[in-house]
Amino acid sequence: MSPDGEGDQYRLPTEAEWEYACRAGTTTTYSFGDDVSQLGELKPNAWGLFDMHGNVWEWCQDWHGPYKSLQVVSDPTGAASGDYGRVLRGGAFYFQPGVVRAAFRGYILPADRNLRYWFSFGQNYPLITLTTLPLARRSRGEV
C-alpha cells in the first residue's frame, strides 16, 4: 500500500482467505457452531479473531462472480474484474442469521458508500513451505 512499493505490503484478503480465517478450522455454519443464539456474544473464534459474523460487511480483494470451479483448490482467487462489485463477507448487525454465516457472499460496487462496510487488511509474507522451513530455521541458527 505504499506508493513507492517499498516497505511492508498490505492488501485486502481474498474471499478464500477471509472465509478460512472466519471458519478457523471449523465446517459449521458459524465459527462457533450452528447455534444462532450465540450470534452477538462477541466471542473469538478458535484462532482468536473477534466479530467475524454480523459486525460489519468486510471488503475482499476479489470481484463477485460465479466460482470458476466447484473442485477443491488451494488458495483460490476470484475474478480480477466484474460488473457486480467486490465481494463482501461477514454480514452486518442488522441482517438475519443466514446472511452472517461463514459462507454467505455479498457484493457492492467500489463507488458505493455506506458506513456498514469495513476494511480488514492482510500483510504479505513470503510463503514458507514444509520443505523450506528447516532451511529457514537453520539460516537463523534455530536448528
C-alpha atoms as one frame of an Amber mdcrd trajectory, in Angstrom:
protein
   0.000   0.000   0.000   2.982   2.316  -0.006   3.080   4.432  -3.184   6.695
   3.562  -3.946   6.223  -0.183  -3.372   8.833  -0.164  -0.600   8.377  -1.415
   2.934   5.640  -3.695   4.228   2.948  -4.555   1.718  -0.705  -4.756   2.781
  -3.823  -5.701   0.852  -7.415  -6.791   1.264  -7.834 -10.516   1.912  -9.103
 -12.686  -0.903 -12.554 -14.133  -0.398 -10.994 -17.544   0.295  -8.593 -16.076
   2.876 -11.461 -14.295   4.643 -13.561 -17.461   4.885 -10.552 -19.520   6.005
  -9.845 -17.018   8.811 -13.529 -16.810   9.760 -14.033 -20.578   9.945 -10.791
 -21.160  11.886 -10.759 -24.841  11.007 -14.476 -25.478  11.502 -17.036 -26.743
   8.982 -20.113 -25.432  10.791 -22.438 -22.594   9.780 -20.648 -20.178  12.110
 -17.127 -20.370  13.522 -18.606 -21.238  16.941 -21.031 -23.924  15.698 -24.575
 -23.923  14.330 -26.409 -22.274  17.259 -27.697 -18.853  16.118 -28.373 -17.836
  19.720 -24.602 -17.292  20.120 -24.536 -14.537  17.495 -23.657 -11.190  19.013
 -21.815 -12.629  22.041 -18.535 -11.234  20.657 -16.569 -14.374  21.431 -13.375
 -15.023  19.449 -13.172 -17.931  17.030 -10.659 -20.742  17.599  -7.858 -18.558
  16.191  -8.663 -15.551  18.385 -10.410 -13.440  15.737 -13.382 -11.492  17.090
 -16.642 -10.441  15.456 -16.393 -12.308  12.163 -20.191 -12.746  11.998 -22.599
  -9.837  11.828 -20.473  -6.903  12.885 -19.971  -5.070   9.563 -19.549  -6.195
   5.974 -15.864  -6.647   5.137 -14.462  -5.900   1.690 -12.469  -8.597  -0.085
  -9.944  -8.295  -2.887 -11.977 -10.471  -5.288 -14.729  -9.306  -7.610 -18.080
 -11.049  -7.203 -18.995 -13.657  -9.778 -19.671 -17.342 -10.114 -16.975 -19.658
  -8.828 -14.734 -20.867 -11.658 -14.873 -24.438 -10.466 -16.562 -26.463  -7.785
 -13.413 -28.523  -7.329 -11.308 -28.013  -4.228  -8.304 -25.826  -4.999  -5.576
 -24.372  -2.822  -5.968 -20.625  -2.104  -8.344 -19.765  -4.976  -8.762 -16.234
  -6.250 -11.877 -14.751  -7.733 -12.366 -12.765 -10.896  -9.979  -9.841 -11.468
 -12.874  -7.611 -12.580 -16.637  -7.726 -12.799 -19.935  -5.898 -13.150 -21.404
  -6.722  -9.727 -18.719  -5.287  -7.485 -16.263  -6.503  -4.903 -17.098  -9.366
  -2.594 -18.327  -8.528   0.905 -18.187 -11.095   3.688 -19.329 -11.304   7.309
 -22.736  -9.684   7.087 -23.734  -6.779   9.281 -25.517  -6.373  12.604 -28.902
  -5.585  11.021 -29.141  -8.782   8.909 -30.813 -12.122   9.593 -28.627 -15.047
  10.816 -28.486 -16.694   7.370 -26.743 -13.662   5.902 -23.981 -13.554   8.528
 -22.967 -17.230   8.198 -19.375 -18.017   7.203 -20.233 -18.985   3.608 -22.526
 -16.074   2.641 -21.287 -13.852  -0.203 -22.415 -10.281  -0.694 -21.134  -7.644
  -3.110 -21.029  -3.911  -3.723 -19.535  -1.621  -6.334 -16.419   0.207  -5.079
 -18.029   3.611  -5.803 -20.917   2.911  -3.391 -20.602   4.379   0.107 -22.018
   3.056   3.344 -20.955   3.150   6.986 -21.644  -0.580   7.354 -18.659  -1.656
   5.217 -15.190  -2.151   6.611 -11.668  -2.993   5.567  -9.543  -5.701   7.123
  -6.010  -5.734   5.820  -3.624  -8.615   5.498   0.131  -8.364   5.262   2.026
 -10.160   2.525   4.515 -12.669   3.873   6.765 -14.964   1.894   5.352 -18.463
   1.746   7.303 -20.914   3.883   6.531 -24.485   2.968   7.307 -27.560   4.995
  10.289 -28.267   2.754  11.808 -24.789   3.227  11.055 -24.452   6.951  14.118
 -26.433   8.146  16.341 -24.303   5.887  14.836 -21.094   7.243  15.397 -22.234
  10.824  18.979 -23.277  10.009  19.731 -19.869   8.487  18.593 -18.185  11.712
  20.599 -20.592  13.847  17.487 -22.202  15.402  18.326 -25.784  14.405
